[in-house]
Amino acid sequence: MEISRAKYLMEALINNKLSVRELDDLISGLENDEVKKAYSDVLEAYFEHLLKGDSDQ
């Protein structure tokens, strides 16, 4: 899976816009260390955003 696809999937999950097929793709990405890193990066940025209290996303 491309890293851009991994980032898209994680952002769709965060925004509650993930289809069943995309969820399957996201879960299958957990077997790949590079993809897991991309997921982690997106989640870290999202949580930092929440902690700062930014109103736009």
Steps between C-alpha positions, in 0.01 A plus 500: 500500500625846419560734792260757355227234497580412861471864603172536313357193673597619847358847436178344372482290817548807719229686309259205509495475119653156457321239291504132590744430217727783614490365855616164365787679323590690817507180706711318243751786517574411861725223371738752341743701718510798259122517489476475879743794522277701265197417714689603810608830344143589405370411845776696671421810292130459572550470876738797503229694317249402769733595782561843350126552475512601135147545370572427133620174350 
